[in-house]
């Protein structure tokens, strides 16, 4: 979504954080942060932390749903098997 949708290029250039980019075919608005001409220094890679294990949700089977068992009943029945 453009920052200055609906504004003319003059009104857009007055806004803070907005630049009017003029190309060979068309003119458009862009955020002032968004430019690819600057070269960035290579930053050292950070060690990624190990991913946490998420708690697995309990899902009832189709037969358990059709028979009308709730979560507690279906867990108890599975332990009996």
Secondary structure, DSSP 8 states (H G I E B T S, - for coil): --TTTT--HHHHHHSTTEEEEE-SS-EEEEETT--SSS-----------------------HHHHHHT--HHHHHHHHHH-
